[in-house]
Amino acid sequence: MKRPWLLLLALLLAVSSAGCRRPPANPPLLYEKEALELAEKIKAKKAAEAQQYLSDRYPWEGRRRRIDQLPDRLTDTHERIKAEMELLRLVIHGPKKGK
């Protein structure tokens, strides 16, 4: 009489200890609380960045601060054209061959 119960107990012990050793198919990268905190940080950073750029201008004026004075705008434009011309010269002729 004890033998079937002992066999059944051994079988249950073997089945319960074996279990599934494989990890889940889609393990969560972050816990829910961490994911919510990260989303809040990103949202706050984007809001602060948008407020910083749009505090003194219209939204369609872009993110870069415009240069108000004419001499500064001319100097800035001249530097950009000069840098682009140097890049084109490097593409066409290659680097300078110095001694």
All heavy atoms as an XYZ file, in Angstrom:
806
protein
N       0.810     -1.189      0.000
C       0.000      0.000      0.000
C       0.861      1.264      0.000
O       0.500      2.237     -0.627
C      -0.897     -0.058      1.238
C      -1.903      1.028      1.281
S      -3.217      0.621      0.151
C      -4.331      1.848      0.518
N       1.995      1.246      0.693
C       2.854      2.408      0.734
C       3.601      2.605     -0.573
O       3.961      3.719     -0.920
C       3.869      2.261      1.868
C       3.369      2.717      3.187
C       4.523      2.745      4.142
C       4.135      3.510      5.379
N       5.238      3.646      6.290
N       3.822      1.549     -1.278
C       4.631      1.619     -2.484
C       4.013      2.538     -3.559
O       4.736      3.369     -4.136
C       4.845      0.213     -3.029
C       5.950      0.137     -4.001
C       6.302     -1.341     -4.176
N       7.487     -1.494     -4.916
C       8.690     -1.681     -4.420
N       8.850     -1.723     -3.128
N       9.724     -1.832     -5.176
N       2.693      2.466     -3.902
C       2.149      3.386     -4.916
C       2.221      4.851     -4.482
O       2.496      5.730     -5.304
C       0.697      2.950     -5.078
C       0.585      1.604     -4.476
C       1.716      1.465     -3.500
N       2.005      5.133     -3.199
C       2.089      6.521     -2.728
C       3.516      7.030     -2.804
O       3.761      8.183     -3.181
C       1.582      6.635     -1.289
C       0.098      6.481     -1.184
C      -0.577      5.406     -0.691
C      -0.875      7.403     -1.630
N      -1.920      5.601     -0.787
C      -2.132      6.841     -1.363
C      -0.832      8.659     -2.233
C      -3.321      7.481     -1.671
C      -2.015      9.300     -2.521
C      -3.237      8.710     -2.255
N       4.449      6.188     -2.473
C       5.851      6.566     -2.548
C       6.268      6.814     -4.000
O       6.977      7.774     -4.298
C       6.710      5.467     -1.918
C       8.190      5.779     -1.745
C       8.385      6.996     -0.864
C       8.913      4.569     -1.180
N       5.788      5.967     -4.906
C       6.068      6.143     -6.335
C       5.430      7.431     -6.858
O       6.060      8.191     -7.611
C       5.556      4.921     -7.117
C       5.924      4.853     -8.586
C       7.428      4.826     -8.765
C       5.299      3.639     -9.231
N       4.200      7.687     -6.458
C       3.503      8.911     -6.874
C       4.199     10.154     -6.316
O       4.371     11.147     -7.032
C       2.041      8.857     -6.407
C       1.169     10.047     -6.816
C       1.042     10.108     -8.324
C      -0.187      9.936     -6.163
N       4.654     10.106     -5.092
C       5.371     11.217     -4.485
C       6.696     11.471     -5.209
O       7.063     12.624     -5.481
C       5.619     10.932     -3.000
C       6.300     12.056     -2.221
C       5.434     13.300     -2.209
C       6.622     11.590     -0.823
N       7.404     10.429     -5.555
C       8.665     10.567     -6.293
C       8.422     11.150     -7.679
O       9.185     12.001     -8.165
C       9.363      9.221     -6.387
N       7.349     10.726     -8.315
C       7.005     11.245     -9.639
C       6.651     12.729     -9.567
O       7.116     13.527    -10.389
C       5.844     10.428    -10.236
C       5.405     10.832    -11.642
C       6.527     10.555    -12.631
C       4.152     10.096    -12.039
N       5.864     13.125     -8.592
C       5.516     14.535     -8.420
C       6.741     15.394     -8.107
O       6.888     16.509     -8.609
C       4.473     14.698     -7.317
C       3.050     14.304     -7.663
C       2.160     14.396     -6.440
C       2.513     15.199     -8.765
N       7.628     14.883     -7.287
C       8.851     15.599     -6.954
C       9.727     15.784     -8.193
O      10.290     16.856     -8.416
C       9.610     14.844     -5.857
C      10.865     15.528     -5.334
C      10.522     16.856     -4.697
C      11.577     14.618     -4.358
N       9.837     14.757     -9.025
C      10.652     14.835    -10.240
C      10.062     15.836    -11.228
O      10.784     16.626    -11.848
C      10.770     13.461    -10.871
N       8.746     15.822    -11.386
C       8.098     16.734    -12.329
C       8.193     18.172    -11.848
O       8.464     19.095    -12.623
C       6.621     16.317    -12.563
C       5.865     17.390    -13.317
C       6.562     14.999    -13.297
N       8.001     18.409    -10.563
C       8.014     19.778    -10.052
C       9.423     20.356    -10.029
O       9.603     21.563    -10.161
C       7.393     19.832     -8.661
O       8.197     19.109     -7.759
N      10.442     19.551     -9.846
C      11.809     20.077     -9.788
C      12.395     20.307    -11.173
O      13.322     21.099    -11.320
C      12.702     19.138     -8.984
O      12.846     17.906     -9.679
N      11.893     19.601    -12.187
C      12.459     19.751    -13.530
C      12.126     21.138    -14.079
O      13.004     21.921    -14.411
C      11.934     18.664    -14.453
N      10.877     21.483    -14.178
C      10.456     22.800    -14.627
C      10.976     23.171    -16.007
O      11.641     22.401    -16.683
N      10.695     24.361    -16.412
C      11.143     24.885    -17.701
C      12.341     25.789    -17.432
O      12.216     26.822    -16.782
C      10.007     25.649    -18.378
S      10.476     26.314    -19.972
N      13.478     25.439    -17.942
C      14.697     26.189    -17.666
C      14.975     27.284    -18.698
O      15.918     28.026    -18.566
C      15.890     25.243    -17.618
C      15.761     24.159    -16.606
C      16.154     24.675    -15.255
N      16.144     23.573    -14.297
C      15.797     23.703    -13.057
N      15.443     24.880    -12.608
N      15.813     22.682    -12.247
N      14.177     27.371    -19.723
C      14.410     28.381    -20.752
C      13.919     29.740    -20.284
O      12.906     29.840    -19.596
C      13.697     28.008    -22.048
C      14.302     26.786    -22.716
C      13.658     26.539    -24.028
N      12.221     26.321    -23.812
C      11.365     26.080    -24.769
N      11.761     26.035    -26.010
N      10.086     25.894    -24.502
N      14.603     30.811    -20.676
C      14.125     32.152    -20.312
C      12.866     32.487    -21.115
O      12.614     31.884    -22.167
C      15.287     33.063    -20.687
C      16.024     32.326    -21.736
C      15.847     30.856    -21.408
N      12.096     33.468    -20.680
C      10.897     33.839    -21.437
C      11.265     34.378    -22.811
O      12.370     34.876    -23.027
C      10.237     34.911    -20.571
C      11.280     35.378    -19.642
C      12.251     34.263    -19.477
N      10.332     34.275    -23.736
C      10.587     34.692    -25.122
C      10.861     36.188    -25.212
O      11.759     36.620    -25.922
C       9.400     34.325    -25.999
N      10.093     37.003    -24.523
C      10.270     38.460    -24.555
C      10.472     38.986    -23.138
O       9.545     39.499    -22.528
C       9.044     39.135    -25.176
C       8.844     38.717    -26.609
O       9.808     38.486    -27.311
N       7.611     38.618    -27.046
N      11.690     38.899    -22.617
C      11.896     39.377    -21.248
C      11.797     40.904    -21.209
O      12.225     41.583    -22.148
C      13.309     38.914    -20.916
C      13.984     38.828    -22.234
C      12.918     38.412    -23.210
N      11.233     41.471    -20.166
C      11.144     42.935    -20.085
C      12.535     43.532    -19.883
O      13.319     43.027    -19.074
C      10.251     43.173    -18.864
C      10.389     41.935    -18.046
C      10.621     40.816    -19.031
N      12.849     44.587    -20.635
C      14.144     45.230    -20.493
C      14.183     46.087    -19.235
O      15.206     46.179    -18.572
C      14.441     46.081    -21.724
C      14.521     45.302    -23.038
C      14.715     46.245    -24.196
C      15.654     44.292    -22.980
N      13.075     46.734    -18.929
C      12.971     47.559    -17.739
C      11.697     47.191    -16.993
O      10.720     46.752    -17.595
C      12.898     49.041    -18.117
C      14.102     49.645    -18.819
C      13.795     51.066    -19.249
C      15.313     49.637    -17.916
N      11.723     47.377    -15.709
C      10.496     47.205    -14.958
C       9.569     48.378    -15.270
O       9.984     49.407    -15.781
C      10.788     47.137    -13.456
C      11.534     45.897    -13.053
C      12.858     45.941    -12.666
C      10.894     44.666    -13.066
C      13.540     44.793    -12.295
C      11.566     43.510    -12.708
C      12.885     43.581    -12.326
O      13.550     42.450    -11.976
N       8.298     48.211    -14.964
C       7.306     49.238    -15.295
C       7.649     50.570    -14.646
O       7.550     51.619    -15.286
C       5.917     48.779    -14.855
C       5.359     47.643    -15.674
C       3.976     47.237    -15.215
O       3.227     48.106    -14.726
O       3.654     46.056    -15.327
N       8.060     50.554    -13.390
C       8.381     51.793    -12.680
C       9.568     52.494    -13.334
O       9.554     53.713    -13.531
C       8.693     51.471    -11.220
C       8.899     52.676    -10.356
C       9.122     52.258     -8.916
C       9.358     53.469     -8.038
N       9.602     53.093     -6.643
N      10.596     51.723    -13.701
C      11.763     52.303    -14.361
C      11.394     52.871    -15.722
O      11.878     53.932    -16.119
C      12.855     51.255    -14.509
C      13.468     50.807    -13.212
C      14.426     49.656    -13.414
O      14.291     48.917    -14.412
O      15.314     49.486    -12.559
N      10.550     52.162    -16.468
C      10.139     52.642    -17.786
C       9.351     53.943    -17.665
O       9.540     54.867    -18.471
C       9.301     51.572    -18.492
N       8.487     54.044    -16.674
C       7.722     55.276    -16.472
C       8.637     56.434    -16.085
O       8.474     57.556    -16.588
C       6.656     55.074    -15.398
C       5.481     54.175    -15.775
C       4.577     53.955    -14.569
C       4.697     54.801    -16.913
N       9.609     56.182    -15.211
C      10.554     57.229    -14.824
C      11.380     57.696    -16.016
O      11.600     58.895    -16.196
C      11.478     56.723    -13.718
C      10.814     56.570    -12.383
C      11.747     55.976    -11.339
O      12.938     55.726    -11.649
O      11.280     55.767    -10.210
N      11.824     56.761    -16.846
C      12.605     57.112    -18.026
C      11.769     57.924    -19.005
O      12.241     58.916    -19.565
C      13.136     55.843    -18.697
C      14.034     56.052    -19.910
C      15.293     56.804    -19.501
C      14.400     54.716    -20.519
N      10.510     57.538    -19.207
C       9.631     58.288    -20.104
C       9.386     59.704    -19.580
O       9.372     60.662    -20.357
C       8.304     57.545    -20.264
N       9.233     59.843    -18.260
C       9.036     61.173    -17.681
C      10.279     62.042    -17.854
O      10.174     63.228    -18.156
C       8.683     61.054    -16.203
C       7.288     60.542    -15.945
C       7.005     60.354    -14.470
O       7.850     60.751    -13.628
O       5.939     59.807    -14.151
N      11.464     61.452    -17.671
C      12.703     62.206    -17.849
C      12.846     62.687    -19.293
O      13.226     63.823    -19.556
C      13.910     61.352    -17.476
C      14.107     61.179    -16.005
C      15.340     60.330    -15.731
C      15.504     60.024    -14.260
N      16.661     59.162    -14.002
N      12.560     61.804    -20.244
C      12.668     62.170    -21.655
C      11.668     63.264    -21.997
O      11.994     64.230    -22.695
C      12.470     60.922    -22.544
C      13.653     59.971    -22.370
C      12.300     61.314    -23.999
C      13.457     58.637    -23.051
N      10.452     63.126    -21.487
C       9.415     64.123    -21.758
C       9.795     65.479    -21.163
O       9.635     66.513    -21.818
C       8.089     63.628    -21.171
C       6.898     64.429    -21.566
C       5.627     63.797    -21.029
C       4.399     64.553    -21.449
N       3.180     63.955    -20.900
N      10.321     65.479    -19.955
C      10.734     66.733    -19.315
C      11.900     67.373    -20.065
O      11.946     68.598    -20.238
C      11.113     66.473    -17.864
N      12.831     66.549    -20.537
C      13.977     67.084    -21.273
C      13.535     67.720    -22.589
O      13.986     68.795    -22.959
C      14.978     65.962    -21.540
C      16.241     66.413    -22.220
C      17.207     65.264    -22.412
C      18.452     65.719    -23.140
N      19.366     64.600    -23.398
N      12.611     67.056    -23.303
C      12.114     67.606    -24.559
C      11.341     68.900    -24.323
O      11.474     69.853    -25.094
C      11.232     66.584    -25.274
C      12.004     65.475    -25.934
C      11.093     64.552    -26.697
C      11.880     63.441    -27.364
N      11.013     62.544    -28.118
N      10.548     68.935    -23.265
C       9.784     70.149    -22.963
C      10.715     71.303    -22.616
O      10.510     72.438    -23.063
C       8.812     69.879    -21.821
N      11.757     71.026    -21.823
C      12.716     72.075    -21.464
C      13.469     72.566    -22.695
O      13.711     73.768    -22.859
C      13.691     71.551    -20.419
N      13.829     71.640    -23.571
C      14.550     72.021    -24.793
C      13.669     72.865    -25.712
O      14.110     73.874    -26.247
C      14.996     70.751    -25.516
C      15.912     70.996    -26.683
C      16.392     69.687    -27.281
O      16.980     68.884    -26.540
O      16.166     69.480    -28.483
N      12.414     72.473    -25.859
C      11.495     73.252    -26.697
C      11.261     74.626    -26.097
O      11.213     75.624    -26.821
C      10.177     72.506    -26.841
N      11.147     74.701    -24.775
C      10.933     75.987    -24.125
C      12.156     76.870    -24.283
O      12.030     78.072    -24.477
C      10.617     75.770    -22.641
C      10.273     77.028    -21.901
C       8.982     77.657    -22.408
O       8.118     76.974    -22.916
N       8.883     78.949    -22.285
N      13.337     76.279    -24.228
C      14.571     77.053    -24.362
C      14.652     77.694    -25.745
O      15.007     78.853    -25.869
C      15.773     76.143    -24.143
C      17.098     76.822    -24.393
C      18.256     75.844    -24.393
O      18.051     74.655    -24.201
N      19.441     76.320    -24.629
N      14.322     76.942    -26.789
C      14.449     77.472    -28.138
C      13.315     78.416    -28.500
O      13.494     79.330    -29.288
C      14.480     76.326    -29.150
C      15.768     75.565    -29.131
C      15.782     74.202    -28.923
C      16.977     76.192    -29.309
C      16.961     73.494    -28.892
C      18.166     75.504    -29.279
C      18.146     74.148    -29.076
O      19.319     73.455    -29.049
N      12.146     78.210    -27.960
C      10.988     78.986    -28.374
C      10.629     80.102    -27.406
O       9.586     80.717    -27.540
C       9.776     78.051    -28.541
C       9.963     76.949    -29.573
C       8.743     76.054    -29.603
C      10.216     77.539    -30.945
N      11.486     80.387    -26.431
C      11.120     81.376    -25.435
C      11.082     82.787    -26.004
O      10.265     83.596    -25.582
C      12.090     81.312    -24.262
O      13.397     81.632    -24.704
N      11.929     83.115    -26.963
C      11.984     84.491    -27.455
C      11.765     84.601    -28.962
O      12.159     85.571    -29.560
C      13.323     85.111    -27.076
C      14.495     84.375    -27.692
O      14.287     83.243    -28.158
O      15.599     84.935    -27.707
N      11.120     83.628    -29.563
C      10.905     83.676    -31.013
C       9.677     82.867    -31.400
O       9.097     82.157    -30.602
C      12.130     83.147    -31.747
C      12.348     81.666    -31.486
C      13.608     81.154    -32.085
N      14.688     81.687    -31.297
C      15.874     81.974    -31.777
N      16.145     81.728    -33.004
N      16.802     82.476    -31.019
N       9.316     83.009    -32.656
C       8.191     82.233    -33.172
C       8.669     80.823    -33.515
O       9.833     80.618    -33.842
C       7.624     82.895    -34.429
C       7.013     84.238    -34.148
C       7.631     85.404    -34.575
C       5.826     84.336    -33.453
C       7.065     86.641    -34.312
C       5.253     85.560    -33.180
C       5.876     86.712    -33.616
O       5.318     87.916    -33.349
N       7.763     79.837    -33.483
C       8.188     78.457    -33.749
C       8.762     78.253    -35.152
O       9.627     77.412    -35.347
C       6.911     77.645    -33.574
C       6.022     78.482    -32.746
C       6.390     79.907    -33.037
N       8.319     79.006    -36.124
C       8.782     78.779    -37.497
C      10.147     79.411    -37.757
O      10.704     79.257    -38.831
C       7.757     79.308    -38.505
C       7.474     80.767    -38.362
C       8.199     81.805    -38.865
C       6.378     81.346    -37.675
N       7.643     82.982    -38.524
C       6.509     82.736    -37.795
C       5.302     80.833    -36.959
C       5.606     83.618    -37.221
C       4.412     81.715    -36.407
C       4.565     83.080    -36.537
N      10.696     80.117    -36.804
C      12.000     80.748    -37.011
C      13.159     79.781    -36.806
O      14.298     80.140    -37.011
C      12.165     81.943    -36.071
C      11.299     83.116    -36.472
C      11.499     84.293    -35.551
O      11.696     84.087    -34.336
O      11.474     85.415    -36.050
N      12.880     78.579    -36.389
C      13.926     77.574    -36.263
C      14.535     77.551    -34.879
O      14.198     78.336    -34.000
N      15.485     76.632    -34.696
C      16.076     76.422    -33.386
C      17.350     77.227    -33.184
O      17.751     77.466    -32.072
C      16.369     74.942    -33.188
C      15.107     74.132    -33.117
C      15.412     72.677    -32.933
N      14.183     71.923    -32.834
C      13.712     71.432    -31.707
N      14.368     71.616    -30.598
N      12.598     70.755    -31.689
N      18.024     77.599    -34.239
C      19.252     78.375    -34.090
C      18.916     79.838    -33.871
O      17.991     80.375    -34.468
C      20.120     78.245    -35.335
C      20.769     76.891    -35.464
C      21.735     76.856    -36.592
N      22.723     77.909    -36.436
C      23.476     78.367    -37.419
N      23.370     77.879    -38.616
N      24.346     79.312    -37.214
N      19.688     80.487    -33.034
C      19.468     81.910    -32.782
C      19.926     82.692    -34.015
O      21.040     82.530    -34.483
C      20.247     82.343    -31.545
C      20.059     83.801    -31.196
C      20.692     84.114    -29.867
N      19.998     83.483    -28.769
C      18.870     83.965    -28.226
N      18.322     85.051    -28.701
N      18.306     83.338    -27.212
N      19.054     83.519    -34.491
C      19.412     84.291    -35.686
C      20.384     85.408    -35.320
O      20.391     85.900    -34.197
C      18.166     84.842    -36.349
C      17.420     85.842    -35.518
C      16.248     86.418    -36.308
N      15.610     87.457    -35.553
C      14.561     87.285    -34.779
N      14.028     86.099    -34.674
N      14.043     88.292    -34.107
N      21.185     85.811    -36.263
C      22.154     86.879    -36.054
C      21.487     88.180    -36.493
O      21.073     88.319    -37.644
C      23.440     86.607    -36.858
C      24.025     85.271    -36.427
C      24.444     87.714    -36.644
C      25.178     84.810    -37.281
N      21.394     89.116    -35.579
C      20.621     90.327    -35.857
C      21.412     91.388    -36.615
O      20.858     92.092    -37.458
C      20.111     90.930    -34.541
C      19.074     90.034    -33.894
O      18.336     89.365    -34.635
O      19.008     90.022    -32.652
N      22.685     91.539    -36.348
C      23.452     92.626    -36.956
C      23.975     92.215    -38.330
O      24.432     91.104    -38.530
C      24.629     92.995    -36.047
C      24.204     93.391    -34.637
C      23.327     94.633    -34.639
O      23.538     95.537    -35.435
N      22.333     94.662    -33.763
N      23.920     93.143    -39.265
C      24.340     92.871    -40.642
C      25.805     92.462    -40.740
O      26.110     91.468    -41.420
C      24.054     94.083    -41.535
C      24.426     93.920    -43.008
C      23.625     92.801    -43.633
C      24.218     95.208    -43.757
N      26.747     93.156    -40.101
C      28.146     92.709    -40.222
C      28.367     91.283    -39.709
O      29.144     90.526    -40.294
C      28.921     93.719    -39.358
C      28.055     94.911    -39.294
C      26.648     94.416    -39.355
N      27.675     90.937    -38.638
C      27.809     89.574    -38.117
C      27.233     88.551    -39.079
O      27.789     87.466    -39.263
C      27.116     89.461    -36.757
C      27.774     90.333    -35.706
O      28.967     90.637    -35.868
O      27.083     90.695    -34.731
N      26.114     88.871    -39.709
C      25.524     87.951    -40.686
C      26.440     87.784    -41.880
O      26.601     86.680    -42.400
C      24.158     88.472    -41.151
C      23.077     88.290    -40.136
C      21.742     88.578    -40.723
N      21.742     89.885    -41.370
C      20.669     90.623    -41.589
N      19.486     90.177    -41.238
N      20.749     91.787    -42.171
N      27.053     88.880    -42.343
C      27.967     88.790    -43.488
C      29.194     87.943    -43.132
O      29.632     87.113    -43.939
C      28.399     90.183    -43.931
C      27.311     91.030    -44.593
C      27.836     92.428    -44.869
C      26.830     90.385    -45.865
N      29.742     88.145    -41.951
C      30.897     87.372    -41.521
C      30.547     85.891    -41.421
O      31.310     85.025    -41.875
C      31.403     87.883    -40.160
O      31.678     89.270    -40.269
C      32.650     87.143    -39.724
N      29.390     85.592    -40.846
C      28.948     84.207    -40.713
C      28.759     83.555    -42.081
O      29.204     82.432    -42.316
C      27.642     84.159    -39.915
C      27.186     82.747    -39.668
O      27.992     81.955    -39.142
O      26.027     82.431    -40.004
N      28.112     84.253    -42.990
C      27.894     83.728    -44.343
C      29.219     83.521    -45.060
O      29.427     82.505    -45.733
C      26.993     84.677    -45.153
O      25.785     84.897    -44.429
C      26.666     84.108    -46.512
N      30.140     84.474    -44.907
C      31.450     84.366    -45.553
C      32.208     83.140    -45.026
O      32.832     82.408    -45.816
C      32.256     85.642    -45.306
C      33.627     85.616    -45.893
N      33.859     85.612    -47.250
C      34.845     85.563    -45.308
C      35.150     85.555    -47.475
N      35.781     85.534    -46.298
N      32.154     82.900    -43.729
C      32.845     81.745    -43.151
C      32.246     80.432    -43.647
O      32.973     79.477    -43.935
C      32.781     81.810    -41.628
C      33.658     82.891    -41.040
C      33.463     83.045    -39.546
O      32.658     82.280    -38.967
O      34.117     83.921    -38.969
N      30.917     80.368    -43.753
C      30.291     79.141    -44.255
C      30.654     78.889    -45.711
O      30.940     77.754    -46.102
C      28.773     79.212    -44.080
C      28.350     78.981    -42.639
C      26.863     78.836    -42.506
N      26.253     80.155    -42.662
C      25.114     80.403    -43.286
N      24.431     79.422    -43.824
N      24.633     81.619    -43.369
N      30.665     79.936    -46.531
C      31.029     79.783    -47.954
C      32.490     79.362    -48.071
O      32.847     78.494    -48.877
C      30.738     81.087    -48.721
C      29.232     81.297    -48.820
C      31.375     81.061    -50.107
C      28.835     82.644    -49.406
N      33.346     79.961    -47.257
C      34.771     79.628    -47.289
C      34.994     78.164    -46.904
O      35.786     77.450    -47.548
C      35.498     80.558    -46.320
C      36.983     80.551    -46.425
C      37.527     81.656    -45.524
C      38.991     81.492    -45.278
N      39.512     82.481    -44.344
N      34.300     77.689    -45.890
C      34.434     76.294    -45.470
C      33.925     75.346    -46.550
O      34.535     74.303    -46.814
C      33.665     76.073    -44.165
N      32.827     75.703    -47.204
C      32.298     74.861    -48.273
C      33.237     74.827    -49.472
O      33.440     73.777    -50.087
C      30.918     75.362    -48.689
C      30.215     74.420    -49.628
C      28.772     74.819    -49.881
O      28.217     75.604    -49.113
O      28.229     74.325    -50.877
N      33.846     75.970    -49.807
C      34.798     76.011    -50.923
C      36.027     75.152    -50.611
O      36.551     74.461    -51.488
C      35.195     77.455    -51.225
C      34.085     78.252    -51.890
S      34.498     79.979    -52.155
C      35.854     79.852    -53.272
N      36.487     75.179    -49.357
C      37.636     74.355    -48.969
C      37.293     72.867    -49.072
O      38.102     72.070    -49.544
C      38.063     74.719    -47.547
C      39.227     73.918    -47.026
C      40.517     74.136    -47.809
O      40.672     75.195    -48.453
O      41.363     73.230    -47.789
N      36.087     72.517    -48.674
C      35.654     71.126    -48.789
C      35.596     70.691    -50.254
O      36.061     69.603    -50.611
C      34.283     70.945    -48.124
C      33.685     69.551    -48.211
C      34.529     68.565    -47.418
C      32.261     69.554    -47.715
N      35.054     71.536    -51.102
C      35.001     71.213    -52.530
C      36.403     71.094    -53.125
O      36.676     70.220    -53.950
C      34.184     72.263    -53.281
C      32.684     72.262    -52.993
C      32.024     73.460    -53.666
C      32.056     70.978    -53.456
N      37.324     71.972    -52.710
C      38.694     71.903    -53.214
C      39.346     70.585    -52.797
O      40.042     69.950    -53.592
C      39.517     73.080    -52.668
C      40.898     73.185    -53.334
C      41.831     74.077    -52.568
N      42.138     73.572    -51.240
C      42.961     72.541    -50.988
N      43.541     71.893    -51.968
N      43.192     72.148    -49.763
N      39.083     70.159    -51.549
C      39.636     68.884    -51.088
C      39.061     67.707    -51.869
O      39.779     66.754    -52.188
C      39.355     68.687    -49.599
C      40.254     69.463    -48.643
C      39.760     69.310    -47.212
C      41.676     68.966    -48.750
N      37.785     67.774    -52.207
C      37.163     66.686    -52.956
C      37.733     66.617    -54.365
O      38.023     65.536    -54.886
C      35.628     66.854    -52.982
C      34.979     65.904    -53.970
C      35.040     66.641    -51.587
N      37.905     67.755    -54.990
C      38.371     67.786    -56.379
C      39.869     67.534    -56.504
O      40.310     66.673    -57.261
C      37.992     69.121    -57.044
C      36.484     69.245    -57.132
C      38.626     69.255    -58.428
C      35.999     70.608    -57.564
N      40.659     68.259    -55.727
C      42.121     68.202    -55.900
C      42.835     67.321    -54.879
O      44.002     67.013    -55.062
C      42.709     69.618    -55.826
C      42.190     70.530    -56.882
N      42.489     70.395    -58.214
C      41.353     71.604    -56.801
C      41.882     71.336    -58.923
N      41.177     72.100    -58.061
N      42.184     66.964    -53.803
C      42.841     66.191    -52.762
C      43.536     67.094    -51.766
O      43.561     68.317    -51.917
N      44.156     66.505    -50.745
C      44.830     67.329    -49.739
C      46.064     68.010    -50.313
O      46.647     67.553    -51.291
C      45.209     66.334    -48.639
C      45.171     65.007    -49.297
C      44.193     65.101    -50.426
N      46.447     69.120    -49.656
C      47.624     69.857    -50.110
C      48.870     69.010    -49.910
O      49.002     68.281    -48.933
C      47.771     71.152    -49.316
C      46.729     72.174    -49.615
C      46.984     73.440    -48.825
C      45.918     74.482    -49.142
N      46.121     75.718    -48.370
N      49.785     69.105    -50.873
C      51.039     68.355    -50.794
C      52.122     69.324    -50.315
O      52.639     70.132    -51.062
C      51.396     67.781    -52.162
C      50.383     66.771    -52.641
C      50.679     66.275    -54.016
C      49.559     65.345    -54.443
N      49.497     65.159    -55.861
N      52.418     69.243    -49.041
C      53.415     70.133    -48.460
C      54.737     69.441    -48.260
O      54.857     68.222    -48.283
N      55.775     70.236    -48.086
C      57.114     69.671    -47.855
C      57.408     69.549    -46.405
O      56.975     70.136    -45.540
C      58.177     70.550    -48.501
C      58.064     70.503    -50.004
C      59.180     71.304    -50.589
C      59.131     71.255    -52.118
N      60.168     71.978    -52.741
